[in-house]
């Protein structure tokens, strides 16, 4: 697996991957109706590309195929983190998230799905609130989660002598 920066030419493939990932989620988490309003298959590719271009955006590739992607804004909003169903629980999301989190100092905020919530909890994120979002008359649940990230800096020799 390699992880590289997002390119505009990836956008169409990411939109298809997003749709397939959402629709592959176990129905115990989200119903077919919920998945249909979450991932309609009608993404505005221009807006998505602009969003990826303004964020730090990464794609994971295995054997020439995009298997995951994620992006984070410069203000610390982790917007998207999605992994192909056949590559879940194999470290892809962890590898992408590790790199995205390194781009930010301070607080990171994300809106995690029911499926993603345990992943983020293991990474040290805390649930701030549960959200109920209505789309097309269908209720979706996600969680606002935060994590405080600080860049590690080694102590200066002066600091070492003062302790």
C-alpha positions as CSV (number, residue, x, y, z in Angstrom):
1,X,0.0,0.0,0.0
2,X,1.2,3.5,-0.8
3,X,-0.3,6.7,0.5
4,X,0.0,9.8,-1.7
5,X,-1.5,13.3,-2.0
6,X,-4.9,13.6,-3.6
7,X,-5.0,14.6,-7.3
8,X,-8.1,16.1,-9.1
9,X,-8.1,13.1,-11.4
10,X,-8.9,11.0,-8.3
11,X,-12.2,12.7,-7.7
12,X,-14.6,10.6,-9.8
13,X,-13.1,7.4,-8.4
14,X,-13.4,8.6,-4.8
15,X,-17.1,9.5,-5.4
16,X,-17.8,6.0,-6.6
17,X,-15.7,4.5,-3.8
18,X,-17.6,6.6,-1.2
19,X,-21.0,5.4,-2.6
20,X,-19.9,1.7,-2.5
21,X,-18.4,2.0,1.0
22,X,-21.5,3.6,2.5
23,X,-23.8,1.1,0.8
24,X,-21.7,-1.8,2.0
25,X,-22.2,-0.9,5.7
26,X,-23.9,-3.6,7.7
27,X,-27.6,-2.9,8.0
28,X,-27.5,-3.2,11.7
29,X,-25.9,0.3,11.7
30,X,-27.8,2.1,8.9
31,X,-30.9,1.1,6.9
32,X,-31.0,1.1,3.1
33,X,-33.0,4.3,3.3
34,X,-30.4,6.0,5.5
35,X,-27.6,4.9,3.2
36,X,-29.5,6.2,0.2
37,X,-29.7,9.7,1.6
38,X,-26.1,9.6,3.0
39,X,-24.6,8.5,-0.4
40,X,-27.0,9.4,-3.1
41,X,-24.6,8.8,-6.0
42,X,-25.1,12.4,-7.1
43,X,-22.0,14.1,-5.8
44,X,-21.1,17.5,-7.2
45,X,-17.6,16.5,-8.3
46,X,-16.5,20.1,-8.8
47,X,-17.4,21.0,-5.1
48,X,-15.8,17.7,-3.9
49,X,-12.6,18.4,-5.8
50,X,-12.5,22.0,-4.5
51,X,-12.9,20.6,-1.0
52,X,-10.1,18.0,-1.4
53,X,-7.9,20.7,-3.0
54,X,-8.3,23.1,0.0
55,X,-7.7,20.4,2.6
56,X,-4.7,18.1,3.2
57,X,-6.1,15.1,1.3
58,X,-4.6,11.6,0.9
59,X,-5.4,8.5,-1.0
60,X,-4.3,5.0,-0.3
61,X,-3.5,2.7,-3.2
62,X,-2.9,-1.0,-3.4
63,X,-2.0,-2.7,-6.7
64,X,-3.1,0.4,-8.7
65,X,-6.5,0.7,-7.1
66,X,-7.6,3.4,-4.6
67,X,-8.6,1.6,-1.5
68,X,-9.1,4.5,0.9
69,X,-9.0,8.3,1.3
70,X,-9.2,11.0,3.9
71,X,-8.9,14.7,4.3
72,X,-8.4,17.3,7.0
73,X,-8.8,21.1,6.9
74,X,-6.1,23.4,8.1
75,X,-8.3,24.3,11.0
76,X,-8.4,20.6,12.2
77,X,-11.7,19.4,10.8
78,X,-11.2,15.7,9.7
79,X,-13.9,15.7,7.0
80,X,-13.8,12.3,5.3
81,X,-12.1,9.0,6.1
82,X,-13.3,6.0,4.1
83,X,-11.8,2.6,3.3
84,X,-12.9,0.1,0.7
85,X,-14.9,-2.7,2.3
86,X,-12.4,-5.4,1.3
87,X,-9.5,-3.5,3.0
88,X,-11.2,-2.6,6.3
89,X,-9.5,-3.7,9.6
90,X,-6.2,-3.9,7.8
91,X,-4.6,-0.7,8.9
92,X,-5.6,1.5,6.0
93,X,-7.7,4.0,8.0
94,X,-5.0,4.0,10.7
95,X,-2.3,4.8,8.2
96,X,-4.3,7.6,6.5
97,X,-5.4,9.1,9.9
98,X,-1.9,9.0,11.3
99,X,-0.7,11.1,8.5
100,X,-3.7,13.5,8.5
101,X,-3.4,14.1,12.3
102,X,0.3,15.0,11.9
103,X,-0.8,18.0,9.7
104,X,-2.6,19.7,12.6
105,X,-1.5,21.0,16.0
106,X,-4.3,21.6,18.4
107,X,-7.9,20.3,18.3
108,X,-9.2,17.9,15.7
109,X,-12.9,17.6,15.2
110,X,-14.7,15.0,13.2
111,X,-18.3,13.7,12.7
112,X,-18.1,10.0,13.1
113,X,-20.7,7.5,11.9
114,X,-21.9,4.7,14.1
115,X,-19.4,2.4,12.4
116,X,-16.5,4.8,12.7
117,X,-17.0,5.8,16.3
118,X,-15.1,2.9,17.9
119,X,-12.2,3.5,15.6
120,X,-11.9,7.1,16.7
121,X,-12.4,6.2,20.4
122,X,-9.4,3.9,20.1
123,X,-7.4,6.8,18.7
124,X,-8.1,9.0,21.7
125,X,-11.1,10.9,20.4
126,X,-13.8,11.8,22.8
127,X,-17.5,12.1,22.0
128,X,-18.8,15.6,22.5
129,X,-22.4,15.0,21.3
130,X,-24.6,12.7,19.4
131,X,-26.2,14.3,16.3
132,X,-29.4,13.6,14.6
133,X,-29.4,14.9,11.0
134,X,-32.5,14.8,8.8
135,X,-31.8,14.3,5.0
136,X,-34.7,13.8,2.7
137,X,-37.0,13.1,5.7
138,X,-34.7,10.3,6.9
139,X,-32.9,10.6,10.2
140,X,-29.2,9.8,10.4
141,X,-27.1,9.6,13.6
142,X,-23.4,10.5,13.9
143,X,-21.2,11.8,16.7
144,X,-19.2,15.0,17.0
145,X,-15.8,13.8,18.4
146,X,-12.6,15.7,19.3
147,X,-9.0,15.0,19.9
148,X,-6.3,17.3,21.1
149,X,-3.1,16.8,19.2
150,X,0.2,18.5,20.0
151,X,3.3,18.3,18.0
152,X,6.1,16.5,20.0
153,X,9.1,18.6,20.5
154,X,12.1,17.3,22.4
155,X,13.1,19.3,25.4
156,X,15.9,21.8,24.9
157,X,19.1,21.2,26.8
158,X,18.2,24.3,28.9
159,X,14.9,22.6,29.9
160,X,16.7,19.4,30.9
161,X,18.9,21.3,33.3
162,X,16.0,23.1,34.9
163,X,14.2,20.0,36.0
